[in-house]
Amino acid sequence: MNQVEIERTLSLHKIAYELLIWLKEQARNNRGLLDSKAVEAMSSAKSCEEWLVPRLAMIPVHLRPGANDISAFSHLFSSFFSTSFRVDHVRSWETVERTLVTGAKAFHGRRHKKHSELREEEAALELKRLALGALAEEAGLQSNPLLTQRVVLSEDITHDLALWTYVCELARRAEFASQGPAVHRLWLELDERTRKNLSVERVWRARGNLIRWLSKEVDEEQRRNNIR
């Protein structure tokens, strides 16, 4: 994944998130875009795209994807509903309104479910292993499962790894289905400043840090093996 691909992915992710927030405000004000058909459409990228395209003119210009990005945008947009958003029914006087709810609250509310929490943690760790293994291969570094696990668990590089893995998952989500709550857990591992400023420069710096760290670990492992 190069810098151009990262920039495109981050841009689409930002627009998709802002569109969700806009839709939430529309629902709060009893405006009609977020109807039952919209809720059903959000369950998959294909149905999301079919719902989105005829309604583009109803959406603010700055929240519309480009013509060549509609498919990727629809994948990212619908994936939020398996990671960090859900649709709730809120009874208000004599009506039932559908509204979007961010998943952070729901995530923290599940913390007492120890089994679910551990399962999500392990799924997030597996995503980190996969991202790190792919990066090592891309950089031409000879890694192995034990070395990868050592880097994954290192506190010194944990923030860079969480960021790189999260963005790798964003790129994957733009084409395929999301990995669900495990991706949201990666998001929550990022500090607030990084979440508010997901930039190409910051992501690329994390990538460079990871490659340097991996290279150092590979060299040290080879040195230990030669001593034996």
Secondary structure as UniProt FT lines:
FT   HELIX           3..28
FT   TURN            29..30
FT   TURN            32..33
FT   HELIX           36..41
FT   TURN            42..43
FT   HELIX           45..52
FT   HELIX           53..58
FT   HELIX           61..63
FT   HELIX           67..69
FT   HELIX           70..83
FT   STRAND          85..92
FT   TURN            93..94
FT   STRAND          95..102
FT   HELIX           103..109
FT   TURN            110..112
FT   HELIX           114..138
FT   TURN            139..140
FT   HELIX           145..152
FT   HELIX           155..157
FT   HELIX           158..173
FT   TURN            174..175
FT   HELIX           181..189
FT   HELIX           192..196
FT   HELIX           200..227
//
